Amino acid sequence: MSLHARKIGGVPDETARVARAAFPKGSLAIRIRDELGELFSDADFAGLYPSRGKPAWSPGRLALVSVMQFTEGLSDRQAADAVRGRLDWKYLLGLELTDPGFDHSVLTEFRDRLIAGDAGIDLLDRVLEAAAECGLLKAGGRARTDSTIVLSAARQINGLVRLGETLRATLNSVAAREPEWLASWAPADWFGRYAIRFEDTRLPKGKTKQTELIEQIGADGLGLLAALDGPDAPPSLRQLDRVQTLRQMWIQQYFVDKEQVRRRDLKDRPPGAERLVTPYDIDARGSVKRGIFWDGYKVHLTETCEPDSPNLITHVATTDSTVQDVRMVAPIHAHLAKRDLLPDRHLVDAGYATAREVVTARRDHKIDLVGPILASTSWQTKDGGGFSQADFTIDWDNRQVTCPNGATSSRWAEDRSQYGAAVVRARFPPAACRPCNTREQCTRSNSKWDMGRRITLRPQAEYEVIQQARAQEDTQEWKEQYAHRAGVEGTISQGVRAFGLRRCRYHGLAKARLEHQLTVTAMNFQRLNAWWTDTPQARTRTSRLAALRPTT
């Protein structure tokens, strides 16, 4: 396929006449065209196509079709049928009434090009640019961010089934590429053991029997890998994706002890960010949040929340499930800065708000990052009667700490925490702490030579942010300001209920990322349409019992 860029040139007169007669009150597709104009041009996608080859169907129109497909929850075949048969879609795309459209497989090929060129986010950005040109979006004001879990398209499987399915999938892949070689080499009992899905077989119940099966699978897998590395195996088999997955899974799960294949203990396996959870989606990772376990990804949504304009999603990011929310603050701000969409105030929950991020956002982008700072977890704070860090006086200029009883620290050193963060470590001399009558409220150390209190501080800017934030969180003004963050929960609910945000359609992180970029662009279409038609936002549901609650 090659690209021969051509300008769409408006809506044909006959298409416009018939569409307006059929939709006298308009429709979402018609309003998008009338209000935002020609959103995408073929030239926008010139970098995704070679210069030679058969001319491709207009990528500018395919981009619109892809977004509308997610707006209405259509399959590829249904979206292609809508291009051929629906008047409002022809109006949106600027097509003649007699235009036959395209084969539905073109959409798959177009998505592959978007992924290869990392161009999915450009669709969202172009819609935001058009909204800004219409005065519906501007920098400054408030924005809010939250994340939700995303389940992998691959089925969730347990440890034993995971190992068996990994080997079974590899054997099927090898059988598809070199059936004669596998038939001549594979042991006879393999055809019964790996013929059907492991979850469909009668697995052993006892732990001993299960361990024996796990080790048998491990030995079979190592045997296959050894055969594939042998001189008699076709070289192309070693490059199969399934073979590479098998090799990675076996390194993570097995080791050889005195010529006996053993499964690694959980503590000896890689951390969750690296550990494979299914052979069918090697980018998915297992994670847990508030007691919810899932295999897959995590999506972060950032939206505006001003009363005089529609709430538009300005940024979406998809990561594997093990990435912490706090690590996404800087990328979100960097993305918004490039597009001149930085807010003045960014409302987030405790997962995003740390002292370091508050200081960085204020310093680099002049953004007020607003969110609850996690309380201290020291035993002095939990007990209530102990001397917490807040009870000590910090003299940053003289690099000295004074305790509630007047003793001063004897040591002040800048250091790094176990996570690489900058910290200050202050220590009081044992001679000052040993005779103190309130020492039990300060330290639990019983060592004769190490009875002095030790305090680990954040750098001055972060320390002052923590103290200020914790003081403000109890004020009514802060609570009223932070209450605007709650609306992002409705955005996630809309994404989950109306657009299937929490379940991937495709396998792999790259495809999941494109899916979410198209999803939030479609959500913006819906929100713009609601704004133009004065459709009110849905009210929070109130149960019949809650409605009877006395007002006094």
N, C-alpha and C positions, 0 to 999 in steps of 0.2 A: 504494500500500500504506500502511496505517496500523497502529498498534500498539494493541491492546486488551490491556493487561497482565493476566495471570491466573496464579495460583499453581498449580504443577504438583500439589502435594498428595500426594506419595508414590507408591509403586508400587501399581497395582491388585492386589487379592488374587489374582485368577485369573492375571494375568501373573506374579506372584511364584511361585505354586505350580507353574505349568508350566515356568518358567525354571529353578527349582531342581531340578525333576525331570529336566530335560534336561541340566543342568550340575551334577551332584552335587558335583563338586570346584571349582565356580566357574569364572569366566573373568575376563579383564581388565576387561571392561565391568561385570560384576556386582560385582567387588571395588571398582572406582572408585565405584560407587553406594553400596555398603555402608560403605566407609571414609570417603569424603569427602562423602557426602550429595548434596544438590541443589546442584551447583556454580554454575550460572548461572540467574538468574531473568529474566523478561521485563523487569522494571523496570530492570535493568542496561543495557538497550539502548534506553531510551525516547528518548534524544536522537538516535537514528539514524532515527526514523520520524516522518512528519507525523501530525497529530492527526485528519485526515480521509482517507477513502479505504477501499478494500476491506481487511478485516482480514488481516493477514499471519500466516503460520504462526509458531508460537512461536519468537522469536529466541533464547530461552534454550536451547531444544532444538537449534536450528540451530547454536549455538555448540558444543554437545557433539558433534553430528554432524560438524562441520568438523574438530574435533580428532581424533575417531575415524577420520575419513577419512584423515588423514595418519598416524595410528598404524598403520593396516593397509595403507596405500599404495593406496587405492581411487580410482577416477575418480568424478566427480559422479554418473553414472548408477548405478554400483555401490553408492555410499553410499546413494542413495535406495532402491535395491532392498534393502539391508541393513535400513533402517528398516522397510520393509514386511514382510520375511520372516524376520529373525533374532530369536530370542527374547531373547538376551542384550542386544541393542541396545534392544529394547522395554523391558526391565527397566531399563536405564540411563536411558532417556528418560522412564520412567514412563508408557508408553502402554498402552492396551487392546490385547488380542490382535487385535482386529478393526480397529484403526486403519489406514487406507489410506496414511498417510504424505503425501508431497508429490511434485511433479514435480521432476526433477533440476535444472532451470533455476533453481529457487529458491536453490540454493547459490551460483550465480554472482552473483545479485542481492544475496544476503546479504554476500558478500565485498566487493562494490562498496560497500556501506554501511559495512562495517568500515574500508575504506580511506578513504572520504570523512570519516568521523568519527575517524580515527586511533585506532581502538579495538582493534586487533589485540593490542596489548601488554596490554590489560586481561584477556584470556583467560589469558595466562601468569600475570599477577599474582594472579588469583583462585585458580588452582590452587595457587600458592605460599602464599597466605593459608590455604587449607584444609589444606595440609600443615603449616603452622605451628600451626594450631589442634589438629592431631593430635599435636603434639610432634615432628614429623619435620624441622622446619626452624627455625633460630633465628639471631639475629645473633651476630657474633663468630666465632671460629675461623679457619679457613683458607678461602681461595677462590683460584681460578686462572683465568687467561684466556688464550686464544689465538685466532688467526684463520686462515681458509683462503680460498682463491680460490673464486669462484662464476662459472661460465660463463653468459653470456647465453643466453636461449632462442633468440635469432636466430642464424642461421648465421654463422660467421666468414668474412669475405671480404677480398680484398686491395684495393689502392688503385684500380686500374682498374675492377674489378668493382663496388666500392663506389660510384664515381661513376655508372657506367651504371645500377646498380640504383636509385640515388636518383632519377634522372630517370625510369626506367621505372615505379617505384612511384607517382611523382607523376602521370604520364600516366594510369595505371590509375585513380587516385583521381579525376582530372578527368573521365575517360571515364565513370565510374560516376555522377557528379553531373550533368554537362552533355554527353552524348554528341554531340548535334547540333552544338554550338558547336565541339567539338574536331575532329569529322570535317570540318567546313567550313574550319577554320583550319590544321590540322597538315599539314606537307609530306608528300608521298607516300612519300619514302624513310624516314620515321620509322616507318611501320607495319612495315617489315621490320627496321629496326635495333633497335627497342625492343619487339618483339612477344613475345620469350621471354627467359628468364633469361640474363644475360650469361655465367654460368659454363657454360651449356649450349651456347654458341656457339663457333665456332672463332675464338679471339682471335689477333691478329697476334703473331708470335714476335719479330721484331726490335724493338730499342728505339726506332728512328726511327718505325716503323709504330705502335707503341704510343703514342708521344707524339702522333702525328697524331690517333689515335682519341680520346685524352684531351682534346685541344684541340677536336675536333669535338663531343664530348659537352658540353664547357663552353660552346661557342657555341650549341648547341641549347638548353641549359638557360637561358642568358641570354635567348635568343629567346622561350622559353616564359614566363619571368617578365615580360618586357616586354609580351608580348601580354596576360597576365593583369592587368597594371596599366593596360591601354588602356581606352578608353571603351566598346568593343564587347564586352568580356568581362563575363560575369555577376559581379556583386560578391561573391556567396557563395563563388566559387572562391578568392578571395584569403585566405579564413579557413580553408581546409582545412589540416589538420595536415600532410599531405604537402607542400603548397606551402610552408608555413613551414619545414619541414625542408630542402626543396630550397634555399630562400633562404639558410638558415644554412650549409648545406654549401658552397654556391657562394662565399659570402663567405670561408669558411675555406680553400678550395682554389684559387680562381681570382682573377686580376686581369686588367685590360685594358691592353695596352701598344700604343699607336698603332693602335687599333681591332682589334688581334689578341688573342684570348683566350689567356692563358698560365696554366699551373699554377704555383702558388707553390712556391718551394723549401721544403724541410722546415723550415729555420730560420725561415722567414717565416710558418709556420702557427701557430695557437694552441697553447699548452701542452696536454699530455695531459689535464689536468683539464677542459678545455673542448672538446676536439676530438671531433667525432662519428666513430664507427667503423662505424656501420651505420644505414641509414634505417629499419630495422624495430625498433630499440630505441634511442631517442635519449638515454636515461639511461645506457646502457652506455659504458664507457671502456676504452681499451687500457692495459695495464700489464705490468710484468715483475718477477718475483721469483725470485732464484736461477736465472736462465736460463730460467724458464718464462714464456712470453708468453700472455696471455689477454685476451679482450674480455668485460667483464661487471662484476662487483661483488666485494665482500669482506664476509665475515660474521665477527663477533666473538662468541665464546661465553664466558660466565663461569659457573662452577659451584662449588658447595661441595665440600669434600674432607675431611670428618671421618669417622673410622672407625666411630662409633656412630650414624650416620644415613645415609640414601641420598644419593648425590651428585646433587643437583638443580641444573638450570640456572636461575640466578636472573636472568640478563640476556642479551639478544641484541640486536645492533646490525648493521644492514646499511648499507654505504656504497658509493659507486662505487670502482672498483679503485685509484684514485690516492690515496686518503686514507691517510696514514701511521698506523701502529698507535698511535704515541705520542699522537696527537690524540684518541684514544678513552678515555684513562684518566680524564680529568675527567668526561666524560658518564657513564661507567659508575659512578663513585663517586657522582655526583649522583643517578642513578636509584636506586641501592641505598639511599642515605641517605633518600630520600622514602618508601621502603618498609620502613625499619628492618631492612635486611638487610646492613648494612656488615660486612665481615669485620675481624678484628684484623690479619690478615696476608694480603696479596694477592700471589700468586706469578705472575710474568709473565716473558716472555723479553726479550732485549735490545731488541726493537723497541718495547716499551712503557716500559722502565725508563730514564729519564734523571734527572739530578740535580734538575732543576726539578720533575719529576713526583713524585719521592720527597719533596722538601721540601713541595710543595703538598699531597700526600696526608696527610703527617704533621701539617701545620698545620691543614688544613681539616676533616679527618675522623678524625684520630688513627689512621690506617692505616699499617702498616709495609709499604711497597711493596718487594718483594724480587725482584730480578732482576739479571743481570750488567750492569754498566756498561761500555759500549764502551771499549776501550783507546785511549790517545792515538795519533793518526795523524801526529804531527810526525816529521820526519826524525831529530831527536835521539833519540827513543824507538826508532825502527826501527833505527838504526845501533847502538844499544847503548852505544857509547862516548861519545855526546854528552850534554850537560847538558840534561835534560828539565825540564819545569816542576816536577816533583816534587823536583828537586834544589835548588830555590830556597826560601828561608825567607820567609814572608809575615808581615809585621807589620801586621795589620789596624787596630789602634788608631792607629798612627803613619802609616798609609798609605804603607808603604815595603816594598820587596822587596830582599833581600840575596842575591847570587849565591854559588856555592860557594867563590869566591876572596875573598869579603869585601866586594866592591864593592856599593854601594847605589844604588837607582834615584833618578833626579832628577825624574821626572815620574809623576804618578798621576792618572788622569782616569776618571770614570764615563762610559760611552758605550753605544751600542747596536750590536749586530752587524748584518750584512746581512739577517738574518731577524727583526730587531726585538727580540732578546733582550737583557736587561741584561748588560753586561760591564764589567770594569775593565781599562784599558789602562795598563801600566807600561812605562817606558822608561829604559834606562841611558845615561849620558852617553858620547858617543864618546871623550872623554878618558880614561875609565876602561877602555873595552873595546879601544881601539886598541893599547896596549902589552901587553895581556894575552897570556901565552904559550899559553893554552888557548883562544884566541878561536875557532879553527877547530872546536872541539867545541861551541861555543855559537851562533855565527851565521855565515852564509855571505855576508853583505853585503860587497861590495868597494868600495862608494862611500866616497870620502874623507870626505864630510860626514855619512854615515849608517852608521857602523860600530857603533853601540850596539845591544845586544840589546833586543828588544821582546817583551813578554809580555802575553798576553790572558788574563785570569782571569774565572772565574764569580764572582757575588756570594758573600760569605763562607759563607753557609749551604750553597749548592750546592757550593762548592769543598770544604768539609769533608765533605760527604756523599760526594763522589767519592773522596776519599782514604780515608775509612773503608770504603766499599764495596769498593774494590780490595784493601784489606788483608784484609777478611773473606772474600773469595771464595776465598782459598787455604786457609782453615781447614776441618777436617773437619766441624765443627758446621754451618757454612753449607752445605756440600755435602749433608749429610743433610737439612737443612731444605728446601733447594731441590729435592731429589729428588722431593718430592710433586707438583711441577708437571708431571712427566712424564705423569700420568694424564689430562691434558686432551687428549693426543694420541689416547687411546682414545675419548674423547668425540667428537672430530672424525671418527675412523674409523667409529664407530657412525652418526653423522649421514650420512656419505658412503655407506656400504655398505648401511645398512638404510633410510635415508630420502631418499636422492638429494640430499643437501645441496649438492653441488657443481654441480648443473645446475638452472637456473631452469625452472619450469613455465610462467611467464608473462613477458610483456614489461613492462619499466618498473621503476624503482626502488621505487615505492610497492607494486606487486604483489609484487616480490621480498621486500620487507620483511615484508609480511603472510605470505607463504609461509614465511619463516624463523621468524616468531613462532608460527605453527601447528605448524611442524616441531618446535621445541624444547619446546612444550607437549606434543606427542605423545611426545617422548622422555622427558619427565618422567612421563607415564602409564606408559610401559614400565618406567622405573626404580622407580617406586612399586610396580608389580605384582611386579617381581623382589624387592623388599625384603619385601613381604608373604608371598611364597611361598618365601623363603629361597633364591632362585636365586643361586648364586655367580657372581661376575664371571668372564668368560673370561680364561684365563691367557695370558700372552705366549707366542707360538709359539716353539718351539725346534726348529731343524732337526736331522735325525738326526746330521749331522756335529758340530754344536755340542754335542749331548748326549754325545758321546764324549770331549769335552775333559777332560784330567786335572784333578782337583780340587786338586792340590798345585802 
